[in-house]
Amino acid sequence: MTQNCTDCTVRADAIVDKWNRDPDYLIEILQDIQEAYRHLPEDVMRKVADSLKVPLGRVFHIATFFKAFSLEPRGRHEIQVCVGTACHVRGAARVLDVLVLDLGVEPGETTDDGAFTLEGVRCLGCCSLAPVVSIDGEIHGGVTPDKALKLVATIRKEDANAED
């Protein structure tokens, strides 16, 4: 997905400049771009490759190798449901199922309004708290389907209040 915009070029230049246009910091540059755009737009990756004087293939290789990077826009809120063994045994599948229904997206997808990206992940490293859900990097343990719905409702309410 290519987007063309002057602001994108200016923001990308600022990020590359922050890292002194040093190709050794390509991963850090891509992390900053991902944070700024909620994904890695193709035209911005092309700009980075040109600015750093590195092959575009190298930029795409890194962008597609690391799971932390996304070529598709991510939601403002990222929900990760651990589906590893401990969480699975304690009901993570039911938590994921209720979120799929509530958000109207499958794992790996983003809601049409760009509010949420839902993912099933193998392990969040909090097995003693299973089942575990991470929302925007904040860990929630002992999550039931009802608790998951309440967490999403709270975020929706906060977002609505922030718009007012």
VMD Tcl script that builds the backbone (N, CA, C; Angstrom):
set m [mol new atoms 492]
animate dup $m
set s [atomselect $m all]
$s set {name element resname resid chain x y z} {
  {N N MET 1 A 0.852 -1.172 0.000}
  {CA C MET 1 A 0.000 0.000 0.000}
  {C C MET 1 A 0.898 1.236 0.000}
  {N N THR 2 A 0.777 2.032 -1.019}
  {CA C THR 2 A 1.606 3.219 -1.132}
  {C C THR 2 A 0.782 4.441 -0.805}
  {N N GLN 3 A 1.330 5.298 0.005}
  {CA C GLN 3 A 0.674 6.566 0.285}
  {C C GLN 3 A 1.679 7.651 -0.053}
  {N N ASN 4 A 1.216 8.691 -0.700}
  {CA C ASN 4 A 2.106 9.783 -1.058}
  {C C ASN 4 A 1.665 11.014 -0.315}
  {N N CYS 5 A 2.566 11.573 0.448}
  {CA C CYS 5 A 2.234 12.811 1.135}
  {C C CYS 5 A 3.516 13.531 1.518}
  {N N THR 6 A 3.454 14.830 1.441}
  {CA C THR 6 A 4.611 15.642 1.782}
  {C C THR 6 A 4.958 15.503 3.247}
  {N N ASP 7 A 3.933 15.488 4.103}
  {CA C ASP 7 A 4.176 15.352 5.547}
  {C C ASP 7 A 4.920 14.065 5.856}
  {N N CYS 8 A 4.593 12.989 5.126}
  {CA C CYS 8 A 5.265 11.703 5.342}
  {C C CYS 8 A 6.758 11.828 5.078}
  {N N THR 9 A 7.103 12.511 3.993}
  {CA C THR 9 A 8.508 12.689 3.633}
  {C C THR 9 A 9.236 13.510 4.689}
  {N N VAL 10 A 8.595 14.566 5.159}
  {CA C VAL 10 A 9.200 15.423 6.181}
  {C C VAL 10 A 9.416 14.636 7.470}
  {N N ARG 11 A 8.406 13.865 7.899}
  {CA C ARG 11 A 8.536 13.069 9.120}
  {C C ARG 11 A 9.613 11.997 8.966}
  {N N ALA 12 A 9.652 11.359 7.806}
  {CA C ALA 12 A 10.665 10.328 7.573}
  {C C ALA 12 A 12.061 10.944 7.610}
  {N N ASP 13 A 12.226 12.109 6.987}
  {CA C ASP 13 A 13.524 12.796 7.010}
  {C C ASP 13 A 13.953 13.107 8.443}
  {N N ALA 14 A 13.009 13.561 9.256}
  {CA C ALA 14 A 13.329 13.897 10.647}
  {C C ALA 14 A 13.781 12.654 11.414}
  {N N ILE 15 A 13.128 11.525 11.164}
  {CA C ILE 15 A 13.498 10.283 11.846}
  {C C ILE 15 A 14.887 9.826 11.401}
  {N N VAL 16 A 15.144 9.866 10.103}
  {CA C VAL 16 A 16.462 9.463 9.591}
  {C C VAL 16 A 17.537 10.398 10.128}
  {N N ASP 17 A 17.236 11.695 10.175}
  {CA C ASP 17 A 18.207 12.662 10.715}
  {C C ASP 17 A 18.503 12.406 12.188}
  {N N LYS 18 A 17.481 12.008 12.934}
  {CA C LYS 18 A 17.659 11.714 14.367}
  {C C LYS 18 A 18.751 10.658 14.569}
  {N N TRP 19 A 18.863 9.741 13.612}
  {CA C TRP 19 A 19.848 8.664 13.693}
  {C C TRP 19 A 21.066 8.972 12.818}
  {N N ASN 20 A 21.273 10.263 12.522}
  {CA C ASN 20 A 22.453 10.736 11.784}
  {C C ASN 20 A 22.639 10.063 10.419}
  {N N ARG 21 A 21.524 9.640 9.824}
  {CA C ARG 21 A 21.569 9.009 8.493}
  {C C ARG 21 A 22.566 7.848 8.443}
  {N N ASP 22 A 22.678 7.163 9.561}
  {CA C ASP 22 A 23.621 6.053 9.686}
  {C C ASP 22 A 22.895 4.735 9.388}
  {N N PRO 23 A 23.290 4.027 8.325}
  {CA C PRO 23 A 22.616 2.776 7.980}
  {C C PRO 23 A 22.748 1.687 9.047}
  {N N ASP 24 A 23.712 1.843 9.960}
  {CA C ASP 24 A 23.829 0.875 11.056}
  {C C ASP 24 A 22.620 0.919 11.980}
  {N N TYR 25 A 21.847 1.993 11.903}
  {CA C TYR 25 A 20.664 2.163 12.758}
  {C C TYR 25 A 19.362 1.930 11.990}
  {N N LEU 26 A 19.424 1.150 10.922}
  {CA C LEU 26 A 18.240 0.910 10.102}
  {C C LEU 26 A 17.080 0.338 10.919}
  {N N ILE 27 A 17.349 -0.616 11.777}
  {CA C ILE 27 A 16.268 -1.209 12.577}
  {C C ILE 27 A 15.646 -0.156 13.488}
  {N N GLU 28 A 16.461 0.637 14.145}
  {CA C GLU 28 A 15.937 1.686 15.034}
  {C C GLU 28 A 15.130 2.718 14.243}
  {N N ILE 29 A 15.600 3.046 13.045}
  {CA C ILE 29 A 14.867 3.987 12.183}
  {C C ILE 29 A 13.503 3.405 11.824}
  {N N LEU 30 A 13.477 2.129 11.447}
  {CA C LEU 30 A 12.204 1.487 11.108}
  {C C LEU 30 A 11.285 1.406 12.325}
  {N N GLN 31 A 11.850 1.191 13.506}
  {CA C GLN 31 A 11.025 1.183 14.719}
  {C C GLN 31 A 10.370 2.542 14.933}
  {N N ASP 32 A 11.134 3.604 14.747}
  {CA C ASP 32 A 10.585 4.948 14.915}
  {C C ASP 32 A 9.522 5.247 13.859}
  {N N ILE 33 A 9.755 4.795 12.648}
  {CA C ILE 33 A 8.759 5.003 11.586}
  {C C ILE 33 A 7.494 4.223 11.898}
  {N N GLN 34 A 7.661 2.986 12.354}
  {CA C GLN 34 A 6.489 2.175 12.734}
  {C C GLN 34 A 5.691 2.885 13.821}
  {N N GLU 35 A 6.375 3.454 14.791}
  {CA C GLU 35 A 5.689 4.167 15.868}
  {C C GLU 35 A 4.955 5.401 15.331}
  {N N ALA 36 A 5.578 6.109 14.411}
  {CA C ALA 36 A 4.990 7.336 13.874}
  {C C ALA 36 A 3.785 7.065 12.973}
  {N N TYR 37 A 3.845 6.003 12.176}
  {CA C TYR 37 A 2.803 5.739 11.178}
  {C C TYR 37 A 1.902 4.555 11.523}
  {N N ARG 38 A 2.235 3.814 12.576}
  {CA C ARG 38 A 1.537 2.591 12.974}
  {C C ARG 38 A 1.713 1.471 11.948}
  {N N HIS 39 A 2.651 1.657 11.017}
  {CA C HIS 39 A 3.077 0.629 10.082}
  {C C HIS 39 A 4.244 1.191 9.277}
  {N N LEU 40 A 4.754 0.412 8.341}
  {CA C LEU 40 A 5.855 0.875 7.503}
  {C C LEU 40 A 5.328 1.107 6.082}
  {N N PRO 41 A 4.952 2.353 5.763}
  {CA C PRO 41 A 4.448 2.631 4.416}
  {C C PRO 41 A 5.544 2.416 3.370}
  {N N GLU 42 A 5.159 1.880 2.232}
  {CA C GLU 42 A 6.125 1.568 1.180}
  {C C GLU 42 A 6.910 2.796 0.734}
  {N N ASP 43 A 6.214 3.915 0.538}
  {CA C ASP 43 A 6.930 5.102 0.057}
  {C C ASP 43 A 7.921 5.619 1.091}
  {N N VAL 44 A 7.623 5.440 2.359}
  {CA C VAL 44 A 8.541 5.876 3.411}
  {C C VAL 44 A 9.758 4.943 3.453}
  {N N MET 45 A 9.534 3.646 3.251}
  {CA C MET 45 A 10.672 2.725 3.216}
  {C C MET 45 A 11.578 3.035 2.027}
  {N N ARG 46 A 10.988 3.419 0.917}
  {CA C ARG 46 A 11.795 3.816 -0.247}
  {C C ARG 46 A 12.622 5.059 0.094}
  {N N LYS 47 A 12.002 6.019 0.781}
  {CA C LYS 47 A 12.687 7.244 1.173}
  {C C LYS 47 A 13.855 6.911 2.113}
  {N N VAL 48 A 13.630 6.009 3.059}
  {CA C VAL 48 A 14.681 5.597 3.996}
  {C C VAL 48 A 15.841 4.965 3.239}
  {N N ALA 49 A 15.525 4.061 2.310}
  {CA C ALA 49 A 16.579 3.404 1.529}
  {C C ALA 49 A 17.405 4.446 0.771}
  {N N ASP 50 A 16.722 5.399 0.146}
  {CA C ASP 50 A 17.438 6.457 -0.588}
  {C C ASP 50 A 18.286 7.298 0.360}
  {N N SER 51 A 17.721 7.691 1.477}
  {CA C SER 51 A 18.419 8.564 2.424}
  {C C SER 51 A 19.657 7.901 3.019}
  {N N LEU 52 A 19.551 6.593 3.276}
  {CA C LEU 52 A 20.664 5.868 3.888}
  {C C LEU 52 A 21.617 5.277 2.847}
  {N N LYS 53 A 21.206 5.374 1.580}
  {CA C LYS 53 A 22.010 4.797 0.493}
  {C C LYS 53 A 22.215 3.296 0.693}
  {N N VAL 54 A 21.111 2.616 1.050}
  {CA C VAL 54 A 21.135 1.160 1.175}
  {C C VAL 54 A 20.131 0.589 0.172}
  {N N PRO 55 A 20.332 -0.644 -0.263}
  {CA C PRO 55 A 19.389 -1.238 -1.203}
  {C C PRO 55 A 17.982 -1.344 -0.599}
  {N N LEU 56 A 16.988 -1.060 -1.427}
  {CA C LEU 56 A 15.599 -1.167 -0.977}
  {C C LEU 56 A 15.301 -2.585 -0.489}
  {N N GLY 57 A 15.912 -3.574 -1.131}
  {CA C GLY 57 A 15.708 -4.966 -0.717}
  {C C GLY 57 A 16.126 -5.213 0.719}
  {N N ARG 58 A 17.178 -4.543 1.166}
  {CA C ARG 58 A 17.630 -4.693 2.560}
  {C C ARG 58 A 16.573 -4.144 3.519}
  {N N VAL 59 A 16.013 -2.990 3.161}
  {CA C VAL 59 A 14.980 -2.387 4.008}
  {C C VAL 59 A 13.766 -3.317 4.073}
  {N N PHE 60 A 13.319 -3.820 2.930}
  {CA C PHE 60 A 12.160 -4.725 2.903}
  {C C PHE 60 A 12.465 -6.035 3.618}
  {N N HIS 61 A 13.699 -6.527 3.490}
  {CA C HIS 61 A 14.078 -7.761 4.181}
  {C C HIS 61 A 13.905 -7.603 5.693}
  {N N ILE 62 A 14.408 -6.524 6.227}
  {CA C ILE 62 A 14.295 -6.284 7.669}
  {C C ILE 62 A 12.838 -6.070 8.053}
  {N N ALA 63 A 12.105 -5.307 7.242}
  {CA C ALA 63 A 10.702 -5.009 7.542}
  {C C ALA 63 A 9.835 -6.260 7.544}
  {N N THR 64 A 10.199 -7.250 6.742}
  {CA C THR 64 A 9.390 -8.472 6.679}
  {C C THR 64 A 9.944 -9.594 7.551}
  {N N PHE 65 A 11.197 -9.492 7.962}
  {CA C PHE 65 A 11.804 -10.538 8.788}
  {C C PHE 65 A 11.315 -10.461 10.235}
  {N N PHE 66 A 11.280 -9.249 10.794}
  {CA C PHE 66 A 10.918 -9.087 12.198}
  {C C PHE 66 A 9.411 -8.942 12.362}
  {N N LYS 67 A 8.832 -9.762 13.216}
  {CA C LYS 67 A 7.389 -9.739 13.442}
  {C C LYS 67 A 6.912 -8.408 14.025}
  {N N ALA 68 A 7.789 -7.670 14.662}
  {CA C ALA 68 A 7.406 -6.389 15.263}
  {C C ALA 68 A 7.010 -5.358 14.212}
  {N N PHE 69 A 7.447 -5.570 12.967}
  {CA C PHE 69 A 7.126 -4.617 11.906}
  {C C PHE 69 A 5.890 -5.063 11.145}
  {N N SER 70 A 5.138 -4.083 10.670}
  {CA C SER 70 A 3.937 -4.365 9.894}
  {C C SER 70 A 3.914 -3.496 8.653}
  {N N LEU 71 A 3.584 -4.108 7.518}
  {CA C LEU 71 A 3.438 -3.353 6.284}
  {C C LEU 71 A 2.012 -2.829 6.130}
  {N N GLU 72 A 1.127 -3.296 6.980}
  {CA C GLU 72 A -0.271 -2.844 6.979}
  {C C GLU 72 A -0.508 -1.965 8.198}
  {N N PRO 73 A -1.372 -0.959 8.063}
  {CA C PRO 73 A -1.651 -0.088 9.216}
  {C C PRO 73 A -2.135 -0.878 10.428}
  {N N ARG 74 A -1.647 -0.506 11.584}
  {CA C ARG 74 A -2.022 -1.120 12.861}
  {C C ARG 74 A -3.024 -0.211 13.556}
  {N N GLY 75 A -3.764 -0.770 14.466}
  {CA C GLY 75 A -4.730 0.025 15.217}
  {C C GLY 75 A -4.055 0.935 16.234}
  {N N ARG 76 A -4.802 1.928 16.669}
  {CA C ARG 76 A -4.288 2.819 17.722}
  {C C ARG 76 A -4.058 2.028 19.002}
  {N N HIS 77 A -4.816 0.966 19.168}
  {CA C HIS 77 A -4.682 0.088 20.333}
  {C C HIS 77 A -4.392 -1.323 19.836}
  {N N GLU 78 A -3.331 -1.913 20.381}
  {CA C GLU 78 A -2.958 -3.264 19.992}
  {C C GLU 78 A -3.285 -4.231 21.120}
  {N N ILE 79 A -4.101 -5.215 20.781}
  {CA C ILE 79 A -4.510 -6.233 21.748}
  {C C ILE 79 A -3.853 -7.545 21.359}
  {N N GLN 80 A -3.084 -8.098 22.291}
  {CA C GLN 80 A -2.437 -9.385 22.082}
  {C C GLN 80 A -2.980 -10.363 23.108}
  {N N VAL 81 A -3.522 -11.461 22.615}
  {CA C VAL 81 A -4.023 -12.511 23.488}
  {C C VAL 81 A -3.020 -13.660 23.433}
  {N N CYS 82 A -2.461 -13.994 24.581}
  {CA C CYS 82 A -1.519 -15.104 24.642}
  {C C CYS 82 A -2.293 -16.402 24.430}
  {N N VAL 83 A -1.822 -17.203 23.478}
  {CA C VAL 83 A -2.441 -18.499 23.229}
  {C C VAL 83 A -1.433 -19.625 23.452}
  {N N GLY 84 A -0.381 -19.320 24.226}
  {CA C GLY 84 A 0.597 -20.332 24.594}
  {C C GLY 84 A -0.047 -21.392 25.476}
  {N N THR 85 A 0.705 -22.404 25.811}
  {CA C THR 85 A 0.156 -23.566 26.515}
  {C C THR 85 A -0.568 -23.208 27.816}
  {N N ALA 86 A 0.076 -22.491 28.715}
  {CA C ALA 86 A -0.549 -22.177 30.006}
  {C C ALA 86 A -1.828 -21.363 29.806}
  {N N CYS 87 A -1.777 -20.384 28.926}
  {CA C CYS 87 A -2.953 -19.542 28.681}
  {C C CYS 87 A -4.046 -20.340 27.976}
  {N N HIS 88 A -3.644 -21.176 27.035}
  {CA C HIS 88 A -4.627 -22.007 26.323}
  {C C HIS 88 A -5.389 -22.903 27.298}
  {N N VAL 89 A -4.635 -23.554 28.187}
  {CA C VAL 89 A -5.252 -24.464 29.161}
  {C C VAL 89 A -6.241 -23.721 30.063}
  {N N ARG 90 A -5.954 -22.448 30.328}
  {CA C ARG 90 A -6.805 -21.667 31.237}
  {C C ARG 90 A -7.856 -20.820 30.517}
  {N N GLY 91 A -8.085 -21.080 29.217}
  {CA C GLY 91 A -9.230 -20.461 28.549}
  {C C GLY 91 A -8.941 -19.315 27.596}
  {N N ALA 92 A -7.722 -19.185 27.125}
  {CA C ALA 92 A -7.392 -18.084 26.218}
  {C C ALA 92 A -8.200 -18.133 24.922}
  {N N ALA 93 A -8.523 -19.332 24.453}
  {CA C ALA 93 A -9.288 -19.455 23.203}
  {C C ALA 93 A -10.651 -18.773 23.330}
  {N N ARG 94 A -11.285 -18.920 24.489}
  {CA C ARG 94 A -12.591 -18.263 24.707}
  {C C ARG 94 A -12.434 -16.745 24.747}
  {N N VAL 95 A -11.334 -16.282 25.349}
  {CA C VAL 95 A -11.059 -14.837 25.396}
  {C C VAL 95 A -10.864 -14.319 23.975}
  {N N LEU 96 A -10.058 -15.009 23.192}
  {CA C LEU 96 A -9.811 -14.590 21.816}
  {C C LEU 96 A -11.109 -14.615 21.006}
  {N N ASP 97 A -11.902 -15.666 21.176}
  {CA C ASP 97 A -13.165 -15.775 20.437}
  {C C ASP 97 A -14.109 -14.610 20.732}
  {N N VAL 98 A -14.225 -14.214 21.995}
  {CA C VAL 98 A -15.141 -13.131 22.347}
  {C C VAL 98 A -14.631 -11.797 21.784}
  {N N LEU 99 A -13.321 -11.625 21.744}
  {CA C LEU 99 A -12.756 -10.401 21.163}
  {C C LEU 99 A -12.949 -10.367 19.650}
  {N N VAL 100 A -12.822 -11.513 18.995}
  {CA C VAL 100 A -13.088 -11.593 17.556}
  {C C VAL 100 A -14.522 -11.150 17.272}
  {N N LEU 101 A -15.453 -11.638 18.048}
  {CA C LEU 101 A -16.865 -11.268 17.857}
  {C C LEU 101 A -17.115 -9.801 18.164}
  {N N ASP 102 A -16.555 -9.322 19.268}
  {CA C ASP 102 A -16.785 -7.936 19.688}
  {C C ASP 102 A -16.163 -6.932 18.720}
  {N N LEU 103 A -14.949 -7.206 18.282}
  {CA C LEU 103 A -14.237 -6.263 17.415}
  {C C LEU 103 A -14.583 -6.437 15.939}
  {N N GLY 104 A -15.069 -7.619 15.589}
  {CA C GLY 104 A -15.427 -7.876 14.199}
  {C C GLY 104 A -14.219 -8.103 13.300}
  {N N VAL 105 A -13.123 -8.566 13.869}
  {CA C VAL 105 A -11.909 -8.861 13.106}
  {C C VAL 105 A -11.337 -10.189 13.562}
  {N N GLU 106 A -10.579 -10.800 12.688}
  {CA C GLU 106 A -9.854 -12.019 13.015}
  {C C GLU 106 A -8.477 -11.635 13.552}
  {N N PRO 107 A -7.809 -12.551 14.260}
  {CA C PRO 107 A -6.445 -12.267 14.707}
  {C C PRO 107 A -5.553 -11.868 13.528}
  {N N GLY 108 A -4.761 -10.828 13.737}
  {CA C GLY 108 A -3.899 -10.307 12.686}
  {C C GLY 108 A -4.532 -9.177 11.898}
  {N N GLU 109 A -5.790 -8.848 12.201}
  {CA C GLU 109 A -6.497 -7.796 11.467}
  {C C GLU 109 A -6.713 -6.562 12.337}
  {N N THR 110 A -7.036 -5.473 11.668}
  {CA C THR 110 A -7.312 -4.195 12.320}
  {C C THR 110 A -8.749 -3.803 12.022}
  {N N THR 111 A -9.424 -3.251 13.014}
  {CA C THR 111 A -10.806 -2.823 12.813}
  {C C THR 111 A -10.875 -1.734 11.743}
  {N N ASP 112 A -12.021 -1.653 11.075}
  {CA C ASP 112 A -12.199 -0.684 9.986}
  {C C ASP 112 A -11.966 0.755 10.433}
  {N N ASP 113 A -12.278 1.053 11.689}
  {CA C ASP 113 A -12.097 2.421 12.187}
  {C C ASP 113 A -10.660 2.703 12.634}
  {N N GLY 114 A -9.780 1.691 12.527}
  {CA C GLY 114 A -8.385 1.871 12.896}
  {C C GLY 114 A -8.141 1.929 14.394}
  {N N ALA 115 A -9.132 1.558 15.172}
  {CA C ALA 115 A -9.000 1.644 16.630}
  {C C ALA 115 A -8.219 0.472 17.220}
  {N N PHE 116 A -8.451 -0.745 16.728}
  {CA C PHE 116 A -7.871 -1.931 17.363}
  {C C PHE 116 A -7.223 -2.867 16.345}
  {N N THR 117 A -6.085 -3.416 16.734}
  {CA C THR 117 A -5.491 -4.544 16.031}
  {C C THR 117 A -5.492 -5.690 17.034}
  {N N LEU 118 A -5.993 -6.835 16.601}
  {CA C LEU 118 A -6.088 -8.019 17.457}
  {C C LEU 118 A -5.082 -9.055 16.974}
  {N N GLU 119 A -4.358 -9.632 17.931}
  {CA C GLU 119 A -3.391 -10.678 17.604}
  {C C GLU 119 A -3.445 -11.794 18.637}
  {N N GLY 120 A -3.224 -12.992 18.154}
  {CA C GLY 120 A -2.957 -14.117 19.039}
  {C C GLY 120 A -1.446 -14.304 19.026}
  {N N VAL 121 A -0.826 -14.374 20.186}
  {CA C VAL 121 A 0.630 -14.525 20.259}
  {C C VAL 121 A 0.971 -15.787 21.039}
  {N N ARG 122 A 2.137 -16.336 20.761}
  {CA C ARG 122 A 2.526 -17.613 21.367}
  {C C ARG 122 A 2.807 -17.521 22.854}
  {N N CYS 123 A 3.444 -16.468 23.318}
  {CA C CYS 123 A 3.730 -16.360 24.746}
  {C C CYS 123 A 4.086 -14.930 25.099}
  {N N LEU 124 A 3.542 -14.459 26.193}
  {CA C LEU 124 A 3.873 -13.132 26.701}
  {C C LEU 124 A 4.772 -13.219 27.934}
  {N N GLY 125 A 5.131 -14.445 28.322}
  {CA C GLY 125 A 6.072 -14.634 29.424}
  {C C GLY 125 A 5.488 -14.408 30.801}
  {N N CYS 126 A 4.188 -14.526 30.917}
  {CA C CYS 126 A 3.518 -14.310 32.211}
  {C C CYS 126 A 2.637 -15.505 32.537}
  {N N CYS 127 A 3.166 -16.687 32.388}
  {CA C CYS 127 A 2.381 -17.916 32.505}
  {C C CYS 127 A 1.623 -18.034 33.831}
  {N N SER 128 A 2.199 -17.519 34.900}
  {CA C SER 128 A 1.535 -17.640 36.206}
  {C C SER 128 A 0.276 -16.781 36.286}
  {N N LEU 129 A 0.120 -15.842 35.356}
  {CA C LEU 129 A -1.055 -14.962 35.336}
  {C C LEU 129 A -2.107 -15.418 34.329}
  {N N ALA 130 A -1.907 -16.551 33.703}
  {CA C ALA 130 A -2.743 -17.018 32.596}
  {C C ALA 130 A -4.225 -17.070 32.951}
  {N N PRO 131 A -5.052 -16.785 31.948}
  {CA C PRO 131 A -4.751 -16.301 30.607}
  {C C PRO 131 A -4.417 -14.804 30.622}
  {N N VAL 132 A -3.497 -14.433 29.736}
  {CA C VAL 132 A -2.950 -13.092 29.728}
  {C C VAL 132 A -3.302 -12.370 28.423}
  {N N VAL 133 A -3.626 -11.085 28.573}
  {CA C VAL 133 A -3.876 -10.207 27.437}
  {C C VAL 133 A -3.011 -8.961 27.630}
  {N N SER 134 A -2.364 -8.544 26.563}
  {CA C SER 134 A -1.603 -7.302 26.574}
  {C C SER 134 A -2.360 -6.291 25.725}
  {N N ILE 135 A -2.626 -5.129 26.318}
  {CA C ILE 135 A -3.276 -4.048 25.577}
  {C C ILE 135 A -2.348 -2.855 25.619}
  {N N ASP 136 A -1.882 -2.478 24.439}
  {CA C ASP 136 A -0.920 -1.370 24.317}
  {C C ASP 136 A 0.277 -1.570 25.240}
  {N N GLY 137 A 0.701 -2.823 25.366}
  {CA C GLY 137 A 1.877 -3.148 26.161}
  {C C GLY 137 A 1.611 -3.348 27.647}
  {N N GLU 138 A 0.399 -3.091 28.101}
  {CA C GLU 138 A 0.048 -3.295 29.513}
  {C C GLU 138 A -0.527 -4.695 29.687}
  {N N ILE 139 A 0.068 -5.461 30.591}
  {CA C ILE 139 A -0.321 -6.850 30.815}
  {C C ILE 139 A -1.515 -6.931 31.756}
  {N N HIS 140 A -2.481 -7.753 31.370}
  {CA C HIS 140 A -3.658 -8.025 32.202}
  {C C HIS 140 A -3.715 -9.539 32.409}
  {N N GLY 141 A -3.705 -9.968 33.658}
  {CA C GLY 141 A -3.719 -11.392 33.966}
  {C C GLY 141 A -5.074 -11.866 34.426}
  {N N GLY 142 A -5.259 -13.183 34.367}
  {CA C GLY 142 A -6.517 -13.786 34.794}
  {C C GLY 142 A -7.703 -13.279 33.996}
  {N N VAL 143 A -7.499 -13.079 32.705}
  {CA C VAL 143 A -8.535 -12.475 31.869}
  {C C VAL 143 A -9.577 -13.524 31.482}
  {N N THR 144 A -10.802 -13.194 31.777}
  {CA C THR 144 A -11.951 -13.995 31.359}
  {C C THR 144 A -12.563 -13.318 30.136}
  {N N PRO 145 A -13.465 -13.995 29.436}
  {CA C PRO 145 A -14.141 -13.321 28.322}
  {C C PRO 145 A -14.842 -12.032 28.766}
  {N N ASP 146 A -15.502 -12.045 29.921}
  {CA C ASP 146 A -16.178 -10.837 30.414}
  {C C ASP 146 A -15.174 -9.722 30.713}
  {N N LYS 147 A -14.055 -10.068 31.345}
  {CA C LYS 147 A -13.040 -9.058 31.656}
  {C C LYS 147 A -12.459 -8.474 30.370}
  {N N ALA 148 A -12.258 -9.302 29.345}
  {CA C ALA 148 A -11.740 -8.817 28.061}
  {C C ALA 148 A -12.702 -7.802 27.449}
  {N N LEU 149 A -13.976 -8.099 27.491}
  {CA C LEU 149 A -14.977 -7.168 26.942}
  {C C LEU 149 A -14.999 -5.862 27.723}
  {N N LYS 150 A -14.841 -5.952 29.042}
  {CA C LYS 150 A -14.816 -4.736 29.870}
  {C C LYS 150 A -13.584 -3.893 29.565}
  {N N LEU 151 A -12.439 -4.531 29.341}
  {CA C LEU 151 A -11.219 -3.793 29.004}
  {C C LEU 151 A -11.403 -3.023 27.692}
  {N N VAL 152 A -11.979 -3.673 26.694}
  {CA C VAL 152 A -12.217 -3.015 25.406}
  {C C VAL 152 A -13.236 -1.893 25.564}
  {N N ALA 153 A -14.281 -2.138 26.341}
  {CA C ALA 153 A -15.297 -1.097 26.566}
  {C C ALA 153 A -14.682 0.128 27.243}
  {N N THR 154 A -13.794 -0.096 28.180}
  {CA C THR 154 A -13.117 1.012 28.862}
  {C C THR 154 A -12.290 1.836 27.866}
  {N N ILE 155 A -11.589 1.163 26.985}
  {CA C ILE 155 A -10.788 1.878 25.980}
  {C C ILE 155 A -11.695 2.679 25.053}
  {N N ARG 156 A -12.779 2.070 24.631}
  {CA C ARG 156 A -13.719 2.791 23.743}
  {C C ARG 156 A -14.268 4.030 24.432}
  {N N LYS 157 A -14.591 3.896 25.714}
  {CA C LYS 157 A -15.124 5.025 26.473}
  {C C LYS 157 A -14.065 6.116 26.607}
  {N N GLU 158 A -12.836 5.739 26.928}
  {CA C GLU 158 A -11.738 6.720 27.041}
  {C C GLU 158 A -11.500 7.428 25.716}
  {N N ASP 159 A -11.536 6.687 24.625}
  {CA C ASP 159 A -11.353 7.287 23.305}
  {C C ASP 159 A -12.478 8.265 22.987}
  {N N ALA 160 A -13.704 7.883 23.330}
  {CA C ALA 160 A -14.849 8.769 23.082}
  {C C ALA 160 A -14.739 10.043 23.906}
  {N N ASN 161 A -14.318 9.925 25.157}
  {CA C ASN 161 A -14.142 11.102 26.026}
  {C C ASN 161 A -13.026 11.996 25.518}
  {N N ALA 162 A -11.972 11.406 24.957}
  {CA C ALA 162 A -10.851 12.183 24.444}
  {C C ALA 162 A -11.266 12.984 23.209}
  {N N GLU 163 A -12.235 12.485 22.469}
  {CA C GLU 163 A -12.729 13.194 21.275}
  {C C GLU 163 A -13.576 14.398 21.645}
  {N N ASP 164 A -14.182 14.366 22.828}
  {CA C ASP 164 A -15.082 15.472 23.251}
  {C C ASP 164 A -14.340 16.729 23.580}
}
mol reanalyze $m
mol bondsrecalc $m
mol representation Tube
mol addrep $m
